């Protein structure tokens, strides 16, 4: 298990640590869909780092403008996108925002 910050604006994979020059099995992301402008770069980054059988799991507030654009972009890149709106999140989030969970994988 390794945690790394990824640069959505980069067109190349990071070279350190060396094992991240290979594609990964799982990418986790929280609150990364905050602007429409960044969703294309986010989709590109997930597509670049995730191996063919890999999974992306993410969570975002539903009011974020980039959520629907992200879903469309992932589908256009051959991903199955499963979303879930949890029924009761009381006590999980301090600000009371409704959250959406994502599970994306290639079909």
Secondary structure, DSSP 8 states (H G I E B T S, - for coil): -------TT-SS---SSGGGGS-EEEEEEES----HHHHHHHHHHHHHHEEEEEEEEEEEETT-TTHHHHHHHHHHTTEEEEEE--S--TTT-TT---EEEEEEEE-
